[in-house]
Amino acid sequence: MIKDKCREAGLMFSEILDSQDLVNITSPLTKITAARICHNALQTILKEKDEENWSAAWLLHDIYDCHTCVPHIAQTYAKGIIEPVSTQPLIFGHTEQVSEEQGRLYAERLFNPNLRLKIEHYENNQIKYISEKSAKSLFDVKIIDLAAGPLSLKEINQNPYSADPDLGRNIALKCKKGYQSTLAANILLKAGFINIFVIKNDS
């Protein structure tokens, strides 16, 4: 179905695949590959905007495992296209193989919003979004760039106090698209940090 929609849009199917998907084109389809393909199709074929409120995905225990996969998982889950493999605990299931029937169901939800699952979102109003200029003007601020390291989202998830031993320190988090920094901010706030900021990506 996705290949047909690509042709209708005047696109090659390969245009919605990432390089790793092209390399593994003959491998069995996994949940994360399906998420990448669906998210790319949303943007490329349907020109559908990403959900600004993807907070439901914050609860997925394994969203922290692959930093490059976060946007794909967050959007396909938040839009009700791909369901988790487990709800207690909430697990997306990156490496789970997708059957032909499941793949067809994801494609149907992708192209027909009426078939999408209803996902309950919530807001964490403790997260403060600011510009990089404003972040740099904060007193005694520690800016953590999750895209550049040395600290990663996975490490913060495993040990929130690796960000800083001072729970009251101003900490500003940044990354390329804002997904990792938002997840990291939520982790730090739950761990008891008080002054947590996410640097908005204005590009």
C-alpha positions in Angstrom: 0.0 0.0 0.0 2.8 2.4 0.9 4.6 1.7 -2.4 1.4 2.4 -4.3 0.9 5.7 -2.5 4.5 6.6 -3.3 3.8 6.0 -7.0 0.6 8.1 -6.9 2.7 10.9 -5.3 5.3 10.6 -8.0 7.9 9.3 -5.6 10.2 6.2 -5.5 9.6 4.0 -2.5 13.4 4.3 -1.7 12.8 8.1 -1.1 11.0 7.3 2.2 13.6 4.8 3.4 16.6 5.7 5.5 20.1 4.4 4.4 20.0 1.7 7.0 16.6 0.5 5.7 18.0 0.3 2.1 21.0 -1.8 3.4 18.6 -4.2 5.2 15.9 -4.2 2.5 15.7 -8.0 2.5 15.7 -8.4 6.3 12.4 -9.1 8.2 10.5 -5.9 9.0 10.9 -4.8 12.7 8.8 -2.3 14.7 11.5 0.4 14.5 11.9 0.0 10.7 8.1 0.2 10.3 8.1 3.4 12.5 10.8 5.0 10.3 8.9 4.2 7.1 5.6 5.4 8.5 7.0 8.6 9.9 8.9 9.3 6.6 5.7 8.6 4.7 3.7 11.0 6.9 6.2 13.8 6.1 7.0 13.0 2.5 3.7 11.6 1.0 1.0 13.0 3.2 2.9 16.3 4.2 1.4 15.8 7.7 2.9 17.8 10.4 4.4 16.2 13.4 2.4 16.2 16.7 3.7 19.0 18.9 2.3 17.1 22.0 3.8 13.7 21.8 3.9 13.4 25.6 2.2 9.9 25.6 5.4 8.6 24.1 7.4 9.7 27.2 6.0 6.7 29.0 7.5 4.2 26.6 10.3 2.5 28.6 12.4 1.7 25.5 12.1 5.1 23.7 15.4 6.0 25.4 17.3 3.1 23.9 18.0 4.6 20.4 18.5 8.3 20.1 18.1 8.4 16.4 14.8 6.5 16.6 13.1 8.8 19.1 11.2 11.0 16.5 9.9 8.0 14.6 8.7 6.2 17.6 7.3 9.3 19.3 5.3 10.4 16.2 4.0 7.0 15.1 2.9 6.2 18.6 1.5 9.6 19.4 -0.5 9.6 16.2 -2.0 6.1 17.0 -0.4 4.4 14.0 1.8 1.8 15.8 0.8 0.4 19.1 3.2 -0.9 21.8 4.0 -4.6 22.2 3.3 -4.3 25.9 1.2 -2.0 28.1 2.4 -3.2 31.5 5.1 -1.9 31.4 4.6 0.3 28.3 7.1 -1.1 25.7 7.3 -0.1 22.0 9.3 -3.1 21.0 12.0 -1.9 18.6 13.2 -5.3 17.5 9.9 -7.1 17.4 9.2 -8.5 13.9 6.2 -7.2 12.2 3.9 -9.6 10.4 2.4 -8.9 7.0 -1.0 -8.4 8.6 0.4 -5.9 11.1 2.3 -4.1 8.4 -1.0 -3.8 6.4 -2.7 -2.4 9.5 -0.1 0.2 10.1 -0.4 1.3 6.5 -4.2 1.5 6.8 -3.9 3.7 9.9 -1.2 5.8 8.2 -3.4 6.7 5.3 -6.8 6.8 7.0 -6.7 8.9 10.2 -10.2 7.6 11.2 -8.6 4.2 11.8 -5.9 5.5 14.1 -5.8 4.6 17.8 -6.9 7.1 20.4 -3.8 8.0 22.5 -4.1 9.9 25.7 -1.6 12.7 26.1 -0.6 14.8 29.1 1.4 17.9 29.7 4.3 18.4 32.0 4.1 22.1 32.6 7.3 22.0 34.6 9.4 21.8 31.5 10.5 25.3 30.4 11.4 25.9 26.8 13.8 28.8 26.1 16.1 30.1 23.3 19.8 29.2 23.4 20.6 32.9 23.9 18.3 32.9 27.0 19.8 29.7 28.3 23.4 31.1 28.1 22.2 34.1 30.1 21.0 32.0 33.1 23.1 32.1 36.3 25.6 29.2 36.7 23.9 27.3 33.9 25.1 23.9 32.7 24.3 23.3 29.0 24.1 19.7 28.0 24.2 18.9 24.3 22.8 15.4 24.0 23.6 15.3 20.3 27.3 16.1 20.8 28.0 14.3 24.1 29.6 13.4 26.3 26.3 12.7 28.1 23.6 10.8 26.2 19.8 10.4 26.8 20.3 6.7 27.6 22.9 7.6 30.3 20.6 10.2 31.8 17.8 7.7 31.9 20.0 5.1 33.6 21.4 7.7 36.1 19.7 11.1 36.2 22.3 12.4 38.7 25.0 12.0 36.1 23.7 15.4 34.7 24.8 17.2 37.9 25.0 16.4 41.6 23.2 19.7 42.4 19.4 19.3 42.1 19.0 23.1 42.2 21.4 24.0 39.4 20.2 25.6 36.2 20.4 22.8 33.5 19.6 23.5 29.9 19.3 20.6 27.5 19.6 20.7 23.8 19.6 18.3 20.8 19.0 18.5 17.1 15.2 18.2 17.0 14.2 18.6 20.7 13.0 15.1 21.2 15.9 13.8 23.3 16.2 17.0 25.3 12.4 16.9 26.2 12.7 13.3 27.3 15.8 14.1 29.3 14.1 17.1 31.0 11.2 14.9 32.0 13.6 12.3 33.5 15.5 15.0 35.5 12.3 16.6 36.8 11.1 13.2 38.0 14.4 12.7 39.7 13.9 15.9 41.8 15.8 18.5 39.7 14.2 21.9 39.9 15.6 24.3 37.3 15.4 22.3 34.0 15.2 24.0 30.6 14.9 22.7 27.0 16.6 24.8 24.3 14.2 25.3 21.5 15.4 24.5 18.0 14.3 27.5 15.9 15.5 26.1 12.6 
